[in-house]
Amino acid sequence: PGAARGSLLAAAEVLALDDEEEDLEVFSKDTSLAEVNSLSPSVPISPLSMINQYKFEDEPELRDLFITVDDPESHITAIETFITYRVVTKTSRGEFDSSEYEVRRRYQDFLWLKSKLEEAHPTLIIPPLPEKFIMKGMVERFSDEFIETRRKALHKFLNRIADHPTLTFNEDFKIFLTAQAWELSSHKKQGPGLLSRMGQTVRAVASSVRGGVKNRPEMFTEMNDYMETFSQKINVLDKIAHRIYKEEKEYFNEMKEYGPIHTLWSASEEDIADSLKGVASCIDRCCKATEKRMAGLSENLLPILHEYVLYSEILMGVLKRRDQIQGELDSKVDAIANKKAEKDLFSEEIGKLEDKVECANNALKADWDRWKQNMQYDMRSTFTSVAEKNLRYYEECLATWESFLASQTADLHVEEDSEDRP
């Protein structure tokens, strides 16, 4: 798997993650660990020590809302099979009637919450949910691995909302955390009707047909360009990471066969039986180290990269919704130029739309900075963790084989000395 791993490192090097940069260029091709190292002559020689110096301070904030998603349960009915998860909430906020809540939610309930947040806050960045179905058969649906992967993603989804300065106070979010199943079902029926949703869709399509907005601020044009590049690069990283995992799994499956083969071989070769058993033992230990590293990739690297693949789609949608609001303002400005008699009426509508655009712009700008900071931290900490685990893996395998070779060399010297004696 060396070629794919090299591709991942090459792709990762395009991520320039310097906090001091005024305008973060996520995909600068000029940044690499080698260049960073050349600027710092005091860097320790040990590779692991070098990696360890890149630590990030996670300043704890005063939190008053703690959410845990756990205890998945399978439900089988005559119509469908589905999983529910326990959502436990602990809070000290005054708007909650109690300090602790425990409810059960299924995936559709999380989808409902996400849609309500997007409806209430169209220009805020709503965290992504895991897809309904797992991609490319990585694991079987309803398997323990699939359920655990989804549980972690749902846990992260709710906690990202809880940590958001605006979304955390959304009324639908509070209902999601506190309402019993029948209460939530009743509340979901109070949402906008089919005709209302169709009207929103028609307006969105009409806005896109009219073309791009004429007076989009330069900042949001730059955001669009940034996200197009980000989307391309993060998708490349996601594909490479999956390829590495696939190759690592194939390597692991092959290596599992070599240990028993050497053990069987030792039974028919008395002269080198101990050496063959030693090789089998080394292979077994390296096999376990490889399995551990595979678990690290599937639990840490792959979910983070795919989460930001989903984030890239969400960001593009948010920018389109901002443009739609801008488009409404532009159309009113054009209309007033053609209808002088209705100037006062249009002026009032334009004033409201200008306020709406300004609110949308301010909300998106604040959320954009916050998202970039979180993305920056997640990417750096994820790739640093992968680098640390890779170093430990290679050090462990190297030490295993060096110890074995040293023991073989010592045995060889003992045999030579015994032959030299009269």
The 8 nearest C-alpha neighbors of each residue, nearest first, counted from 0:
[[1, 246, 3, 2, 247, 4, 243, 250],
 [0, 2, 4, 3, 5, 243, 6, 246],
 [3, 1, 5, 4, 0, 6, 243, 7],
 [4, 2, 6, 5, 243, 1, 0, 7],
 [5, 3, 1, 7, 6, 2, 243, 0],
 [4, 6, 8, 2, 3, 7, 1, 9],
 [7, 5, 3, 9, 4, 8, 10, 2],
 [8, 6, 10, 4, 9, 5, 239, 11],
 [7, 9, 11, 5, 10, 6, 12, 4],
 [8, 10, 6, 12, 7, 11, 5, 13],
 [11, 9, 7, 8, 12, 13, 6, 236],
 [10, 12, 8, 13, 9, 14, 7, 236],
 [13, 11, 9, 14, 31, 10, 8, 30],
 [12, 14, 26, 28, 27, 11, 10, 15],
 [13, 15, 26, 25, 12, 11, 16, 27],
 [16, 14, 25, 27, 30, 26, 17, 13],
 [15, 17, 14, 375, 18, 25, 379, 23],
 [16, 18, 19, 20, 15, 23, 375, 24],
 [19, 17, 20, 16, 23, 21, 375, 372],
 [18, 20, 17, 21, 23, 22, 16, 15],
 [21, 19, 22, 18, 23, 17, 24, 16],
 [20, 22, 19, 23, 18, 17, 24, 16],
 [21, 23, 20, 24, 19, 18, 25, 17],
 [24, 22, 20, 25, 21, 17, 16, 15],
 [25, 23, 26, 27, 15, 22, 16, 14],
 [26, 24, 14, 15, 23, 27, 16, 229],
 [25, 27, 13, 14, 24, 15, 28, 229],
 [26, 28, 13, 29, 15, 24, 25, 14],
 [29, 27, 13, 30, 26, 12, 14, 15],
 [30, 28, 27, 31, 13, 15, 12, 34],
 [29, 31, 15, 28, 12, 27, 13, 34],
 [32, 30, 33, 12, 34, 35, 29, 13],
 [31, 33, 35, 34, 36, 30, 12, 37],
 [32, 34, 36, 31, 35, 37, 30, 38],
 [35, 33, 37, 36, 31, 32, 38, 30],
 [36, 34, 32, 38, 33, 37, 31, 39],
 [35, 37, 33, 39, 34, 38, 32, 42],
 [38, 36, 34, 39, 35, 33, 40, 32],
 [39, 37, 36, 35, 40, 34, 33, 41],
 [38, 40, 36, 41, 37, 42, 35, 34],
 [41, 39, 42, 38, 37, 36, 43, 35],
 [40, 42, 39, 43, 36, 44, 38, 37],
 [41, 43, 40, 39, 49, 44, 36, 48],
 [44, 42, 45, 49, 48, 41, 46, 40],
 [43, 45, 46, 42, 49, 48, 47, 41],
 [44, 46, 48, 47, 43, 49, 42, 50],
 [47, 45, 49, 48, 44, 50, 390, 43],
 [46, 48, 50, 49, 45, 51, 387, 390],
 [49, 47, 51, 45, 46, 50, 43, 52],
 [48, 50, 46, 47, 51, 52, 43, 42],
 [51, 49, 47, 48, 52, 53, 46, 387],
 [52, 50, 48, 53, 49, 47, 54, 387],
 [51, 53, 50, 49, 54, 48, 42, 47],
 [54, 52, 51, 50, 55, 383, 49, 380],
 [55, 53, 52, 51, 56, 380, 50, 383],
 [54, 56, 57, 53, 380, 376, 379, 52],
 [57, 55, 58, 54, 59, 376, 53, 380],
 [56, 58, 59, 55, 60, 376, 54, 380],
 [57, 59, 56, 60, 55, 61, 62, 376],
 [60, 58, 57, 61, 62, 56, 162, 63],
 [61, 59, 62, 58, 57, 63, 162, 64],
 [60, 62, 63, 59, 64, 58, 162, 65],
 [63, 61, 60, 64, 65, 162, 59, 90],
 [62, 64, 90, 91, 92, 61, 65, 89],
 [65, 63, 90, 62, 89, 161, 66, 91],
 [64, 66, 89, 88, 90, 63, 67, 62],
 [67, 65, 88, 87, 158, 89, 64, 68],
 [66, 68, 87, 86, 154, 69, 88, 65],
 [67, 69, 86, 154, 85, 84, 150, 87],
 [68, 70, 85, 84, 71, 67, 150, 86],
 [69, 71, 85, 84, 72, 68, 83, 86],
 [72, 70, 84, 83, 69, 82, 85, 73],
 [73, 71, 83, 82, 84, 70, 74, 81],
 [72, 74, 82, 81, 83, 75, 71, 80],
 [75, 73, 81, 80, 82, 72, 76, 83],
 [76, 74, 80, 79, 81, 73, 77, 78],
 [77, 75, 78, 79, 80, 74, 81, 73],
 [76, 78, 79, 75, 80, 74, 81, 73],
 [79, 77, 76, 80, 75, 81, 74, 82],
 [80, 78, 76, 77, 75, 81, 74, 82],
 [79, 81, 75, 74, 76, 82, 73, 78],
 [80, 82, 74, 73, 79, 75, 83, 105],
 [83, 81, 73, 72, 74, 105, 71, 84],
 [84, 82, 105, 104, 72, 71, 103, 73],
 [85, 83, 71, 104, 103, 70, 69, 105],
 [84, 86, 103, 69, 70, 68, 102, 87],
 [87, 85, 68, 102, 67, 101, 103, 84],
 [88, 86, 101, 67, 66, 100, 85, 68],
 [87, 89, 66, 100, 99, 65, 101, 86],
 [90, 88, 99, 65, 98, 64, 66, 100],
 [89, 91, 64, 98, 63, 92, 65, 99],
 [90, 92, 63, 98, 93, 64, 89, 95],
 [93, 91, 94, 90, 95, 63, 64, 98],
 [92, 94, 95, 91, 96, 90, 97, 98],
 [95, 93, 92, 96, 91, 97, 173, 168],
 [94, 96, 93, 97, 92, 98, 90, 91],
 [97, 95, 94, 98, 93, 92, 99, 177],
 [96, 98, 95, 99, 100, 90, 91, 89],
 [97, 99, 90, 89, 91, 95, 100, 96],
 [98, 100, 89, 88, 97, 90, 101, 87],
 [101, 99, 88, 87, 177, 102, 89, 98],
 [100, 102, 87, 86, 88, 85, 99, 103],
 [103, 101, 86, 85, 179, 104, 100, 87],
 [104, 102, 85, 84, 86, 83, 105, 101],
 [103, 105, 83, 84, 108, 85, 102, 106],
 [106, 104, 83, 108, 107, 82, 84, 109],
 [105, 107, 109, 108, 110, 104, 83, 82],
 [108, 106, 110, 109, 105, 111, 104, 112],
 [109, 107, 111, 110, 106, 105, 104, 112],
 [108, 110, 112, 106, 111, 107, 113, 105],
 [111, 109, 107, 113, 108, 112, 114, 106],
 [110, 112, 108, 114, 109, 113, 115, 107],
 [113, 111, 109, 115, 110, 114, 116, 108],
 [112, 114, 110, 116, 115, 111, 117, 109],
 [113, 115, 117, 111, 116, 112, 118, 110],
 [116, 114, 118, 112, 117, 113, 119, 111],
 [115, 117, 119, 113, 118, 114, 120, 112],
 [118, 116, 121, 114, 120, 115, 119, 113],
 [117, 119, 115, 116, 120, 121, 114, 113],
 [118, 120, 116, 117, 115, 121, 169, 114],
 [119, 121, 117, 123, 122, 118, 116, 166],
 [122, 120, 117, 118, 123, 119, 320, 317],
 [123, 121, 317, 363, 120, 359, 321, 362],
 [122, 124, 120, 363, 121, 125, 366, 362],
 [125, 123, 126, 366, 314, 122, 317, 313],
 [124, 126, 123, 127, 117, 116, 113, 313],
 [127, 125, 156, 124, 159, 128, 310, 160],
 [128, 126, 309, 310, 125, 129, 156, 306],
 [127, 129, 130, 156, 126, 153, 152, 110],
 [130, 128, 152, 131, 127, 149, 153, 306],
 [131, 129, 132, 128, 133, 134, 127, 149],
 [130, 132, 129, 133, 106, 128, 107, 134],
 [133, 131, 130, 134, 140, 129, 136, 135],
 [132, 134, 136, 130, 135, 131, 137, 140],
 [133, 135, 136, 132, 137, 130, 138, 131],
 [136, 134, 137, 133, 138, 132, 139, 241],
 [135, 137, 138, 134, 139, 133, 140, 132],
 [136, 138, 135, 134, 133, 139, 145, 241],
 [139, 137, 136, 145, 140, 144, 142, 133],
 [140, 138, 142, 141, 136, 145, 137, 133],
 [139, 141, 142, 145, 138, 133, 132, 146],
 [142, 140, 146, 145, 139, 143, 144, 82],
 [143, 141, 145, 144, 139, 140, 146, 138],
 [142, 144, 146, 145, 147, 141, 148, 139],
 [143, 145, 147, 142, 146, 148, 138, 139],
 [146, 144, 148, 142, 147, 143, 138, 141],
 [147, 145, 149, 143, 148, 144, 141, 150],
 [146, 148, 150, 144, 149, 145, 143, 151],
 [149, 147, 145, 151, 146, 150, 144, 152],
 [148, 150, 152, 146, 147, 151, 153, 145],
 [151, 149, 147, 153, 152, 148, 146, 154],
 [150, 152, 154, 148, 149, 153, 155, 147],
 [151, 153, 149, 155, 154, 150, 156, 129],
 [154, 152, 156, 150, 155, 151, 149, 157],
 [155, 153, 68, 151, 152, 156, 157, 150],
 [154, 156, 152, 158, 153, 157, 159, 151],
 [157, 155, 153, 159, 154, 158, 126, 152],
 [158, 156, 160, 159, 154, 155, 161, 153],
 [157, 159, 161, 155, 160, 156, 162, 154],
 [158, 160, 162, 156, 161, 157, 155, 163],
 [161, 159, 163, 157, 158, 162, 167, 166],
 [160, 162, 167, 158, 159, 163, 157, 64],
 [163, 161, 159, 160, 158, 164, 167, 62],
 [162, 164, 160, 166, 161, 165, 167, 159],
 [163, 165, 167, 166, 162, 168, 161, 160],
 [166, 164, 167, 163, 168, 169, 160, 162],
 [165, 167, 169, 168, 163, 160, 164, 161],
 [166, 168, 161, 165, 160, 163, 169, 164],
 [169, 167, 166, 165, 170, 172, 173, 164],
 [170, 168, 166, 172, 171, 167, 173, 165],
 [169, 171, 173, 172, 168, 174, 175, 167],
 [172, 170, 174, 173, 169, 175, 112, 115],
 [173, 171, 175, 169, 170, 174, 176, 112],
 [172, 174, 170, 176, 171, 175, 177, 169],
 [175, 173, 171, 177, 178, 176, 172, 170],
 [174, 176, 172, 173, 177, 178, 171, 183],
 [177, 175, 173, 174, 178, 172, 88, 102],
 [176, 178, 174, 175, 100, 173, 179, 102],
 [179, 177, 174, 182, 183, 175, 176, 180],
 [178, 180, 182, 181, 183, 102, 177, 103],
 [179, 181, 183, 182, 184, 178, 103, 102],
 [180, 182, 184, 183, 179, 185, 178, 186],
 [183, 181, 185, 179, 184, 180, 178, 186],
 [184, 182, 186, 180, 185, 181, 178, 187],
 [183, 185, 181, 187, 182, 186, 180, 188],
 [186, 184, 182, 188, 183, 187, 181, 189],
 [185, 187, 183, 189, 188, 184, 182, 190],
 [186, 188, 184, 189, 185, 190, 183, 111],
 [189, 187, 185, 186, 190, 184, 191, 183],
 [190, 188, 186, 187, 191, 185, 192, 184],
 [189, 191, 188, 187, 192, 186, 115, 193],
 [192, 190, 195, 196, 189, 193, 194, 188],
 [191, 193, 195, 194, 196, 190, 189, 197],
 [192, 194, 196, 195, 197, 191, 198, 190],
 [195, 193, 197, 196, 192, 198, 191, 199],
 [194, 196, 198, 192, 197, 193, 191, 199],
 [195, 197, 199, 193, 198, 194, 200, 192],
 [198, 196, 194, 200, 195, 199, 193, 201],
 [197, 199, 195, 201, 196, 200, 194, 202],
 [200, 198, 196, 202, 197, 201, 203, 195],
 [199, 201, 197, 203, 198, 202, 204, 196],
 [202, 200, 198, 204, 203, 199, 205, 197],
 [203, 201, 205, 199, 200, 204, 206, 198],
 [202, 204, 200, 206, 201, 205, 199, 207],
 [205, 203, 201, 207, 206, 202, 200, 208],
 [204, 206, 202, 208, 207, 203, 201, 209],
 [207, 205, 203, 209, 204, 208, 202, 323],
 [206, 208, 204, 205, 209, 210, 203, 211],
 [209, 207, 205, 210, 206, 204, 211, 203],
 [210, 208, 206, 207, 205, 211, 212, 326],
 [211, 209, 208, 207, 212, 206, 213, 326],
 [210, 212, 213, 209, 207, 322, 326, 206],
 [213, 211, 326, 214, 215, 322, 210, 325],
 [212, 214, 215, 211, 329, 326, 325, 210],
 [215, 213, 212, 216, 329, 325, 326, 217],
 [214, 216, 212, 213, 217, 219, 220, 325],
 [217, 215, 218, 219, 214, 220, 221, 213],
 [216, 218, 220, 219, 221, 215, 222, 214],
 [219, 217, 221, 216, 220, 222, 215, 223],
 [220, 218, 222, 221, 217, 216, 223, 215],
 [219, 221, 217, 223, 222, 218, 224, 216],
 [220, 222, 224, 218, 219, 223, 225, 217],
 [221, 223, 219, 225, 220, 224, 226, 218],
 [224, 222, 220, 226, 221, 225, 219, 227],
 [225, 223, 221, 227, 222, 226, 220, 228],
 [226, 224, 222, 228, 223, 227, 221, 229],
 [225, 227, 229, 223, 228, 224, 230, 222],
 [226, 228, 224, 230, 229, 225, 223, 231],
 [229, 227, 231, 225, 226, 230, 232, 224],
 [228, 230, 226, 232, 231, 227, 233, 225],
 [231, 229, 227, 233, 228, 311, 232, 226],
 [230, 232, 228, 234, 229, 233, 235, 227],
 [233, 231, 235, 229, 234, 230, 236, 228],
 [232, 234, 236, 235, 230, 231, 229, 308],
 [233, 235, 237, 232, 231, 236, 230, 308],
 [236, 234, 232, 238, 233, 237, 239, 231],
 [237, 235, 233, 239, 234, 238, 240, 232],
 [236, 238, 234, 240, 235, 239, 304, 233],
 [239, 237, 241, 235, 240, 236, 234, 242],
 [240, 238, 242, 236, 241, 237, 7, 243],
 [239, 241, 243, 237, 242, 238, 236, 244],
 [242, 240, 244, 238, 243, 239, 245, 237],
 [241, 243, 239, 245, 240, 244, 246, 238],
 [244, 242, 240, 246, 3, 245, 241, 247],
 [243, 245, 247, 241, 242, 246, 248, 240],
 [244, 246, 242, 248, 243, 247, 241, 249],
 [247, 245, 249, 243, 0, 248, 244, 250],
 [246, 248, 244, 250, 249, 245, 243, 0],
 [247, 249, 251, 245, 246, 250, 244, 252],
 [248, 250, 246, 252, 251, 247, 253, 245],
 [251, 249, 247, 253, 248, 252, 254, 246],
 [250, 252, 248, 254, 249, 253, 247, 255],
 [253, 251, 249, 255, 250, 254, 248, 256],
 [254, 252, 250, 255, 251, 256, 249, 257],
 [253, 255, 251, 257, 256, 252, 250, 286],
 [256, 254, 252, 253, 257, 251, 258, 286],
 [255, 257, 254, 253, 258, 259, 260, 252],
 [258, 256, 260, 254, 255, 259, 261, 253],
 [257, 259, 279, 261, 260, 282, 256, 283],
 [258, 260, 262, 261, 257, 256, 263, 279],
 [261, 259, 257, 263, 258, 262, 264, 256],
 [262, 260, 264, 258, 263, 279, 259, 275],
 [261, 263, 259, 265, 264, 260, 276, 279],
 [264, 262, 260, 265, 266, 261, 259, 267],
 [263, 265, 261, 262, 266, 267, 260, 268],
 [264, 266, 272, 268, 262, 263, 267, 275],
 [267, 265, 264, 263, 268, 272, 269, 262],
 [266, 268, 265, 264, 269, 263, 272, 270],
 [269, 267, 265, 272, 270, 271, 266, 264],
 [268, 270, 272, 271, 267, 265, 266, 273],
 [271, 269, 268, 272, 273, 274, 265, 267],
 [270, 272, 274, 269, 273, 268, 275, 265],
 [271, 273, 265, 269, 275, 268, 274, 270],
 [274, 272, 276, 275, 271, 277, 265, 270],
 [275, 273, 277, 271, 276, 272, 278, 407],
 [274, 276, 278, 272, 277, 265, 273, 261],
 [275, 277, 279, 273, 274, 278, 262, 272],
 [276, 278, 274, 280, 275, 279, 273, 281],
 [277, 279, 275, 281, 280, 276, 282, 274],
 [280, 278, 258, 276, 282, 277, 261, 281],
 [279, 281, 277, 283, 278, 282, 276, 284],
 [282, 280, 278, 284, 283, 279, 399, 285],
 [283, 281, 285, 279, 280, 284, 258, 286],
 [282, 284, 286, 280, 281, 285, 258, 279],
 [285, 283, 287, 281, 286, 282, 288, 280],
 [286, 284, 288, 282, 287, 283, 396, 289],
 [285, 287, 283, 289, 284, 288, 282, 290],
 [286, 288, 290, 284, 289, 285, 291, 283],
 [289, 287, 285, 291, 286, 290, 392, 292],
 [290, 288, 286, 292, 291, 287, 285, 293],
 [291, 289, 293, 287, 292, 288, 286, 294],
 [290, 292, 288, 294, 289, 293, 287, 295],
 [291, 293, 295, 289, 294, 290, 288, 296],
 [294, 292, 290, 296, 295, 291, 289, 297],
 [293, 295, 291, 297, 292, 296, 298, 290],
 [296, 294, 292, 298, 293, 297, 299, 291],
 [295, 297, 300, 293, 294, 299, 298, 301],
 [296, 298, 294, 301, 295, 299, 293, 300],
 [299, 297, 295, 296, 294, 300, 302, 301],
 [300, 298, 296, 295, 297, 301, 302, 303],
 [299, 301, 296, 303, 302, 304, 381, 297],
 [300, 302, 304, 297, 303, 299, 296, 305],
 [303, 301, 305, 304, 300, 299, 306, 298],
 [304, 302, 306, 300, 305, 301, 299, 307],
 [303, 305, 307, 301, 306, 302, 237, 300],
 [306, 304, 308, 302, 307, 303, 301, 237],
 [307, 305, 303, 309, 308, 304, 302, 310],
 [306, 308, 310, 309, 305, 304, 311, 303],
 [307, 309, 305, 311, 306, 310, 233, 234],
 [310, 308, 307, 306, 312, 311, 127, 313],
 [309, 311, 307, 313, 312, 308, 314, 127],
 [310, 312, 314, 308, 309, 313, 230, 307],
 [313, 311, 309, 315, 310, 314, 316, 308],
 [312, 314, 310, 316, 311, 315, 317, 309],
 [315, 313, 317, 311, 316, 312, 310, 318],
 [314, 316, 318, 312, 313, 317, 319, 311],
 [315, 317, 319, 313, 314, 318, 320, 312],
 [318, 316, 314, 320, 122, 319, 315, 313],
 [317, 319, 321, 315, 320, 316, 314, 322],
 [320, 318, 322, 316, 321, 317, 323, 315],
 [321, 319, 323, 317, 322, 318, 316, 121],
 [320, 322, 318, 324, 323, 319, 122, 317],
 [323, 321, 325, 319, 320, 324, 326, 318],
 [322, 324, 326, 320, 325, 321, 206, 319],
 [325, 323, 327, 321, 326, 322, 356, 320],
 [324, 326, 322, 328, 323, 327, 356, 329],
 [325, 327, 323, 329, 324, 328, 212, 322],
 [328, 326, 324, 330, 325, 329, 323, 331],
 [327, 329, 325, 331, 326, 330, 352, 332],
 [330, 328, 326, 332, 331, 327, 333, 325],
 [329, 331, 333, 327, 332, 328, 334, 326],
 [332, 330, 334, 328, 333, 329, 335, 349],
 [331, 333, 329, 335, 334, 330, 328, 336],
 [334, 332, 330, 336, 331, 335, 329, 337],
 [335, 333, 331, 337, 336, 332, 330, 338],
 [336, 334, 338, 337, 332, 333, 342, 345],
 [335, 337, 333, 334, 338, 332, 339, 342],
 [336, 338, 334, 335, 339, 333, 340, 332],
 [339, 337, 335, 340, 341, 336, 334, 342],
 [338, 340, 342, 341, 337, 335, 336, 343],
 [341, 339, 342, 338, 343, 335, 344, 337],
 [340, 342, 344, 339, 343, 338, 345, 335],
 [341, 343, 339, 345, 340, 344, 346, 335],
 [344, 342, 346, 345, 341, 347, 340, 339],
 [345, 343, 347, 346, 341, 342, 348, 349],
 [344, 346, 348, 342, 347, 343, 349, 335],
 [347, 345, 349, 343, 344, 348, 342, 350],
 [346, 348, 350, 345, 344, 349, 343, 351],
 [349, 347, 345, 351, 350, 346, 352, 344],
 [350, 348, 352, 346, 351, 347, 353, 345],
 [349, 351, 353, 347, 348, 352, 346, 354],
 [352, 350, 354, 348, 349, 353, 355, 347],
 [351, 353, 355, 349, 354, 350, 328, 356],
 [352, 354, 350, 356, 355, 351, 349, 357],
 [353, 355, 357, 351, 352, 356, 358, 350],
 [354, 356, 352, 358, 353, 357, 359, 351],
 [357, 355, 359, 353, 358, 354, 360, 325],
 [356, 358, 360, 354, 359, 355, 353, 361],
 [359, 357, 355, 361, 356, 360, 362, 354],
 [358, 360, 356, 362, 357, 361, 122, 363],
 [361, 359, 357, 363, 358, 362, 356, 364],
 [360, 362, 364, 358, 363, 359, 357, 365],
 [363, 361, 359, 365, 360, 364, 358, 366],
 [362, 364, 366, 360, 122, 365, 361, 123],
 [365, 363, 367, 361, 366, 362, 360, 368],
 [366, 364, 362, 367, 368, 363, 361, 369],
 [365, 367, 369, 363, 368, 364, 370, 362],
 [368, 366, 364, 370, 369, 365, 363, 371],
 [369, 367, 371, 365, 366, 370, 372, 364],
 [368, 370, 366, 372, 367, 371, 373, 365],
 [371, 369, 367, 373, 372, 368, 366, 374],
 [372, 370, 374, 368, 373, 369, 375, 367],
 [371, 373, 375, 369, 370, 374, 368, 376],
 [374, 372, 370, 376, 375, 371, 377, 369],
 [375, 373, 371, 377, 376, 372, 370, 378],
 [374, 376, 372, 373, 378, 377, 371, 16],
 [375, 377, 373, 379, 374, 378, 380, 372],
 [378, 376, 374, 380, 375, 379, 381, 373],
 [379, 377, 381, 375, 376, 380, 374, 382],
 [380, 378, 376, 382, 381, 377, 383, 375],
 [379, 381, 383, 377, 378, 382, 376, 384],
 [382, 380, 384, 378, 383, 379, 377, 385],
 [381, 383, 385, 384, 379, 380, 386, 378],
 [384, 382, 386, 380, 385, 381, 379, 387],
 [383, 385, 387, 381, 382, 386, 380, 388],
 [386, 384, 382, 388, 383, 387, 389, 381],
 [387, 385, 383, 389, 384, 388, 382, 390],
 [388, 386, 384, 390, 389, 385, 383, 391],
 [387, 389, 391, 385, 390, 386, 392, 384],
 [388, 390, 392, 386, 391, 387, 385, 393],
 [391, 389, 387, 393, 392, 388, 394, 386],
 [390, 392, 394, 388, 389, 393, 395, 387],
 [391, 393, 389, 395, 390, 394, 388, 288],
 [392, 394, 396, 390, 395, 391, 397, 389],
 [393, 395, 397, 391, 392, 396, 398, 390],
 [394, 396, 392, 398, 393, 397, 391, 399],
 [397, 395, 399, 393, 398, 285, 394, 392],
 [398, 396, 394, 400, 399, 395, 393, 401],
 [397, 399, 401, 395, 396, 400, 402, 394],
 [400, 398, 396, 402, 397, 401, 281, 395],
 [399, 401, 403, 397, 402, 398, 404, 396],
 [402, 400, 398, 404, 403, 399, 405, 397],
 [401, 403, 405, 399, 400, 404, 398, 406],
 [402, 404, 400, 406, 401, 405, 407, 399],
 [405, 403, 407, 401, 406, 402, 400, 408],
 [406, 404, 408, 402, 407, 403, 401, 409],
 [405, 407, 409, 403, 404, 408, 410, 402],
 [408, 406, 404, 410, 405, 409, 411, 403],
 [409, 407, 411, 405, 410, 406, 404, 412],
 [408, 410, 406, 412, 411, 407, 405, 413],
 [411, 409, 407, 413, 408, 412, 406, 414],
 [410, 412, 408, 414, 409, 413, 407, 415],
 [413, 411, 415, 409, 414, 410, 416, 408],
 [412, 414, 410, 416, 411, 415, 417, 409],
 [413, 415, 411, 417, 412, 416, 410, 418],
 [416, 414, 412, 418, 417, 413, 411, 419],
 [415, 417, 413, 419, 418, 414, 412, 420],
 [416, 418, 414, 415, 420, 419, 413, 412],
 [419, 417, 415, 416, 420, 414, 421, 413],
 [420, 418, 416, 417, 415, 421, 414, 413],
 [419, 421, 417, 418, 416, 415, 414, 413],
 [420, 419, 418, 417, 416, 415, 414, 413]]
